Amino acid sequence: MQFNLTIEGKLTTSALSNATKAGREFVTFTIVHQSQYRDHTGKWVDAKPMFFDIVCWGKLAGHVRNLTRGTLVVIEGGRLLGYINDDEFAGLKVEARNVSLSMRFGEAHPGPAKQTRRGDLVTTADGEHIIADAYPDVVTDRELIHH
């Protein structure tokens, strides 16, 4: 019997890499999927969140080991694994065939997301206003350090 599942969700924690006693690498992480629907009044309502424990093996595990919390992914699942859920939320444990970054709400980027600063301008020690992207987070050039 064939089982196919495609689900989009956000990682609730960063991916955890591990290995079996035989040395086969695997990575596990949990994603949460929460859809919305319109109720009888036409108002958008959040559905109950569903949690999916994802297991990746082999080369796929090597590719996903650096995924971090909050990353929006699309999982193509191929096999359901035994799972008991003790809390009130619905959940499944799925062996992934493929994992992709979801670009529905943002652009794909290599590596960790670049941290952004609050506001558009940075005020220097001299009172100058400089665009935040042009102002370095850490100054290592001794000529630029104010005394």
Sequence and secondary structure as in RCSB ss.txt:
>XXXX:A:sequence
MQFNLTIEGKLTTSALSNATKAGREFVTFTIVHQSQYRDHTGKWVDAKPMFFDIVCWGKLAGHVRNLTRGTLVVI
EGGRLLGYINDDEFAGLKVEARNVSLSMRFGEAHPGPAKQTRRGDLVTTADGEHIIADAYPDVVTDRELIHH
>XXXX:A:secstr
    EEEEEEESS  EEEE TT  EEEEEEEEE  EEE TTS EEE   EEEEEEEEHHHHHHHTT  TT EEEE
EEEEEE     SSSEEEEEEEEEEEE  SSS   SSS     SSSEEE TTS EEEGGGS SS   TTT   
